[in-house]
Amino acid sequence: MTVKSVTHLNFRGDARAALEFYRSVFGGDLAVVTYKDAGNVQDPAEADQVMWGQVVTDDGFHVMAYDVPARLPYDQGENSFFLSVRGESAQEITAYWEKLTAGATVVQPLAPAQWASLYGMLKDRFGVVWVMDVVSEYTG
């Protein structure tokens, strides 16, 4: 049996824009099912919002997202999660970093760290905190 963990992001009306942005950063395939597509419209104003969506790349990046309906509580929270992307090369991580910084707040600039040859943290324009680093031989 194989188990795979996938980050699932929750938004309030921004899921499609976030998924489209992440696809522009990482490439891959975007799939979106709206509440209307699924025949699950409970509020006409939310018919075109994302009930289920994802971006998947051939090299292993996978993120899912949906829009929390207004009838349900939603609190994005502060530091409730980080989305970590670990790459094998500085070139790969730097390319993703440069794209993700559009409209972002840099928390920790991308630079060498004691535990990784490159590490950085930012909060993107959708409020998602990304931790980016290059995989190293460090074992703690």
N, C-alpha and C positions, 0 to 999 in steps of 0.2 A: 504494500500500500504506500502511496506517495501523498504527502500533505504539502500544500503550498499556501503561504500567507500572502494576502494582497491588501494593500492599504485602501480603505474605502473612505472617501472624504464626503462630508455632509455640508451642504450649502443651503442658503435660503434665496433661491432664484438665480444663482450664479454658476450652477454646475456646468451648463453647456459652455459658457465662456471660459471657465477654468479648464475643462477638458480640451477645448479647442486650443487654448494657450499651451497646455502641456504637450499636445501633439505637435505644435509648432516648435517646441523646445526639443523633444525627444524623438519626433518622427512616429512612425508606426500607424496602426489602424485605430480609428475612432468609431465607436458604436454608441448610439444613443436611442433609447426608447422613452418617449414622452408618456405622460399620463393618458393623453388622448390615444396614442398608438396602442396602449395596453387596455383601453376600454375601462379605465379606472379614474375618470374625471369626477371629483367630488366638489371642486370649486372651478367654475369655468375660467376664472382668471389664471388658474394654474395648469390648464390643459396642455400647454406647450412646454411646461417645465420638465426636467429630467426625472423620470421614475427610476431609470437604471442607465448607467453609461460607463464606458471604460476606454482607456487608451492602452494598447498592447503593442510592444515592439518585438521583432524577431530576436533581439539580443537580451531579452529578459525583463525590460521595464514593463510594469503593469500597475495601473492605478484605476480605481473605480470611484464613481461619485453619483450623488443624487441630490435633488432639491427636497428638503424637508417641507412637507405641506404646512401651510399656515395654521391648520387646526392642531398641529403637534408642537410641543415645546422645542425650542432650538436655542442653544447657547454655545457658540463656538469655543468659548473659554479662552483662557490664557495659558499657554504652555501645556495644553491637554495632550498634545502629541507632536512629534517631529516626523517628517518624511525624510528618510535617509537614502541617499543615492551614493553607492560606492562603486568607483570605477577602477580600472586597471592602469590607466595612464593619466598623467597630468593634462595632456592635450584633450582627452575625452571629457574630463570633469570641468576643465576651463571652458570648453565650448558650451556645455550645459549651463554653467554658472553665468556666463555672459548673456545668454538668452533669458534666464530666469530673473536676472536683475532688473529687467524692464518694469518700472513702476514699483520696485521692491524696496524694502528697508534692509540694509546690510547690518546684521547683528555682529558677525565676526568676519572680517575680510578674508577672502581666499588667499591662504599663505601657508608656508610650511609650519608644521606643528611638531611637538615632541613625539607624538604617537603616529603621525602620518606625514608623508612627503607633501601633502596638500590637504587643507581642511578649511571649510568656511561654513557660515550659517547666515540665512537670510529669511525674511518674512516677505512672501510674494504679495502682489497686489490683491489677492483674494484672501489674505490673512493666514495662509498656510506656511508653516515654518519648515524650511528645507535645510538639512545638514548634508553637505557634500564633502566627500573625501576620496583620496586615492588609497586603495587597499595596500597595506604594508605588511611587513613580516613581524611587526610588533605583536607580542603575545601577552604583554602585561606582566 
